[in-house]
């Protein structure tokens, strides 16, 4: 199987996504334990105006979530483009094969 440039781009996007996800999970674990360790109320702890010590971590967690959403949108766009290309490349015999499958499925499961 040959890997094209767009496939390599997708792989890079997904690697970054999973790296950001791992970093966010680690950060969330740290932030979840911190209010209890500091003896602070959760509302106070997660208010960046009242918790200067952890404000950088709180902001980082928000940036990671935004980055992950953006990366996933890029991956989804790649998937839609690849799916569209696959549909355009579908030949007539495959369409007939698919129609035959649909008829068998309808007969088996009812429509």
N, C-alpha and C positions, 0 to 999 in steps of 0.2 A: 504494500500500500504506500502510495506516494503522499507526502505531506506538503501541501502548498503553503504559500506565504500567509494566506488568511487563516489557515489552520494553526500555523505557528503563533499568529497574533491571538487567536482564541485561547491557545494553550497558555500564553503569557498572561492574558487577562484572568483566566481561571486560577493560575498559580497565585497571582496577586490577590485575587478574591479570597482564596483559602488561607493565605498568609495573614490578610487583614482579619479574617474570621478568627483565626487562632489567637492573634494579638488581642482582639476584642474580648474573646472568652477569658483570656488571662486577666485582662484589665477588669472585666466584670467581676471575676472572682475576688480580686484584690479590693475592689470597691464594695463588694457585698460584705466583706469581713471588716472593713474599716470603721463603719459607724458603731458597731458593737464594741470593737476594740477601743475606740475613742470615747465610748459612753455617750454618744450624741444621738439625738432623735433623727430619724431618717429624713424628715422634712428639712431639718437644719443642715444635715450632711449634704444633701443633694442640691441645696441652694448655693449657687456659686458666689453669691454676694456675702454669704455667711461662712463659707468654708474655703478660705484662700489656700489652705494647705493642699487640697485635692482638686482645685479648680482646673488645673492643667490636665489631670486624668479624666475629669468629667468632660472637658472640651474634646479631648482626644477620642473618647468613646463616641461622641457625637460625630466627629469627623470620620471615624472608621465606619460607622453605620452609613453615612452619606456616600463614602467611597465604595462600600460594598454594593449599595443600591445602584450606583452609576456603573460599576463593573458588570453587574448582573444585567442591566439594560443593554450594555454593549454585547454581552454574550447572547441575549435574547434576539437582538437585531441580527447578529451573525446567524443564529439558528433560523430566523425567518427568511433571511436571504438565501441560505443553503436550501431550505425547504422549497422556496420558490424556484430555485434553479433545478432542483430535483423534479419538481412538477413539470417544468418546461421541457426537461430532458426525457420525460416518460414517453416511451414508444407505444404504439397501438397494441402490440401483443400483450404488453404488461397491463394495459387498460382492460383488455378482454379477460385476462387472467384475474384481475381484481374484481371485475363484474361477476365472473363465475364464482369467486369466493363469496361475494356479497349474497348471491343467490343461494348458495349452500348454507351460509350463516342464517339467512332469513328462513330457509326451510327448517333448519335445525332448531332455531330459537324462536321462530315466529316473528311476524312483523306487524 
